[in-house]
Amino acid sequence: MVAQAIGNQNKLQKQQGFTLIEVMISIVVAMVVLAGLMLTFTNQSSQYQYQNKRIDASQDLEFALKFIARDLRSALVGSVAGAPTINITSSGTAPFETTQLRFEVWDAALAPAASTTKRVLRHYGYTLASKSIGYDRNVAGTANPKEILPNVTLFKVFDDSATSRAGYTGIPAAQPNNVIPDPASPGTPLSVPGYTILIEVEVPVGYKGGSLKDVRGNVVTTKRIWRYAQVYPMAAVQ
């Protein structure tokens, strides 16, 4: 009987489960592991969303920049009174962003053939409040220009012969003047300045990378990307 009682006691000891302390420790360890996994997943998901938004923003930015650069390359210039010019209007406060860009281009489809009637206007407008670049085709300016790029934090067109680049470290030096034939004086070269188009946009999604700075080196709260293009107008008329 004594041997049987001892055997039963040994069986009960072998059948004992986890203690409360062991269960609590296991739960804590599991929660730490789970929290680490969730943090890793969240970071990867955030980075994935940011990269997708950044790619979309870069593609939209490059499209708009090429669109404006193509138009500006076709801008009409001249050396005589009444010849078309490139008009850049800037805001009155730093960074003195470009608010209006106006110039004329040649449209061969228009009639009659007189140079003054075959010119059509290109107009780009930007306001920091709306963070949008708008475009008016053949119109001097409308109340609702067609948006070609959203989330714009800076739009600036530099006349490379006149506009200061002070404070801008993300763009190259000004271009020297270019020479094209002058229709008002055949055989005489016409000196034409170059133009640098700078556009900066924000990526509308969380970013957990390094320090956030804009094209002028200022600390900002959202991730910015910027692109620039340098062009020369290549068409001259009287």
N, C-alpha and C positions, 0 to 999 in steps of 0.2 A: 504493500500500500504506500509506504514511504517512497519507494522508487517510482511508483506510478505518479505520485503527487509532484515529485521533482521533475519528471518528464513533462507533465502538463504545464508546469511553470516555465520550463525552457521553451515549449512551443508558444506560449503566450508572449514571451519576450521576443521571439523571432517574428511574431506577427504584428508587433508594434509599428505604427506609421510615423510620419514626420512630426516633430514637435512644433509648437506654435512659432518659436523663434526661427526654426529652419524654414517654415512656410513664409514668414515675413521676409526673411533674407532672400529667398527665391523670388518673391514678388518684386522686391526692390531691384534686384539684378535684372529681372525681365523688363521692368519699366525703364531702366537706364539704357538697356540695349534697344528697346523699342523707340525711345526718345532719340537716340542716335540715328536710327534708321529713318525716322520721320524727318529729322533735321537734314540729313543727306538728301532725301527725296525732295524736300522743299527747296533746298538750294539748287539742285539739279533742274527742277521744274522752273524756278525763277530764272536761272541762267538760260534755259532753253527758250523761254518766252522772250527774254531780252534779246537774244541772238536773232530770233525770228523778226522781232520788231525792228531791230537795227538793220537787218538786211532789207526789209521793206522800206524803211526810211531812206537808206542809202540809194536804193533803186529809184525812188520817187525824186530824191534830191538830184541825182545825176541826170534824170530825164529833164527836169525843169531847167537845170543849168545848161544843158545842151540846147534846149529849146530857145532860151534867151540868147545864148552865145551865137547861135545860127542867125537869129534875127539881127543882132547887133553887128555881125560881120557883114550883113547886107545893107546896113544903114547908109543912107546917102549923105555925102558931105560935099562941100564946095568951097571955093576961094573968093567968090564974088558976093556982093550984097544980094540978099534974097535967096541964096543957096541954102538948102536944108542943113540943119545942125542937130547935134545930139544934146538933148536937154535933160539934165539930172537935177532933181529937187531933193534936198536933204532936210531932215528934221532939225529943229533948233536946239536940241540938247544932245549931249554925248550918249551914244557913240555916233551921232549924226548920221543915222542910217538913211539909206535912199528910200524916199517915200514915193517918188514918181520918176519913171524913166520913159522919155518920149523921143521918138525919132521917126523918120520917114524911110520907106523902102520903095523900090521900083516894082511896079506890077505891069508887066508887058501885056496882060490881057485887057487892060483898060484902053478905052479910046476917048478922044483922039490921041495922036502921037505926041502932042506937046509935053515937054518934060514936066511942066507944072501941073498937069492934070493926070499924069500917070503915077503920081506919088500917092502912097497910102500910109496911114499912120500906124505905128506900133506903140502901144501904151501899156506899161507895167506899173502896178500900184501896190504899195505895201504899207501896212500899219501894224505896229507892235502890239496894239490892243487885240487885234483879231488874229495875230500870228499867221497871216495868210498873204501869199503873193497872188494878186489877181491880174488878169490879162484882158485888154480890150483890143479887138482886131478892127482896124480901120475906123476907130471911134476915138474921139478926143478924150473920152472919160465918161463912164456911166456910173449910176448909183450902185449897180450890182455887177461888177466885173466877174468874169468866170475865174474861179479859183483853179490854179494849176499846182499849188503846193501848200499844204497845211503845216502847222507846228513850227513855223519859221520864227526863230529868235533873232535873226539878223539878216538883212538884205542890204548890201552895199556895193555900189558900182563906182570904181575909182577911175577918174580920168588920169591916166598915168603921167600926163604932163603937168598936172596941177594939184591933184588930191594927195594930201599927206597920208603916209602909212604909219604914222606914229602910234604906237600902242598895239600894233598888229604883228604878232610873231609867227602866225601860221600861214602867211602868204609870201610869195616871192617879191623881189624888188620890182620897181616900176620898169616897164618896157621903154626903150627909146622910140622916138617917132619913126614911123614908116614912110616910105615915099611911093606915091602912085601918080599916074598921069593926070594932069590938070586939064579938063576939057575947056576951061575958060581961056587957057593959054597953051595951045598945043606945043609940045616939045619942052614945056616947063614942068618940073616935078612939083607935086603938091605934098607937103609934109603933113602927115596925119598921126595924131597920138593914138597909142594903144589904150585899151580899157581892160580892167580887171574886175570880174564879177565874182563876188563872194556871197555865199549863202550858208547860213548856219541853221540847223534844225535841232530840236530836242527829240529824244527817243521816248515816246509816251509809255514807259513801263519801268518798274523798279530796277535799280542797278546797284550791285554790291561789289563793284570793282574798286579801283583806286580813287584818288581825289577827283572831284568833279570840277572841271574848268572849261571856260568858253574859249573862243578863238583869240580873245584879247588877254587871256591868262587870268581872268577873274574867277573866283570860286562861285559856283552855282549849285542849285539844289537838284538839277536833273541832268542826265547824261546828254552831251551835245556832240554832234558830228558836223563837219563842215567840208565844203568843196569849193574850189575856185576854178575859173577859166580865164585865160588871157586871149584877147582877140584884137584884130585891127579891122576897122571898116575898110572895105575894098572897092566901094563904088562912089564915084564923084560925078556931080552934075553942075551945070551952071545955074 
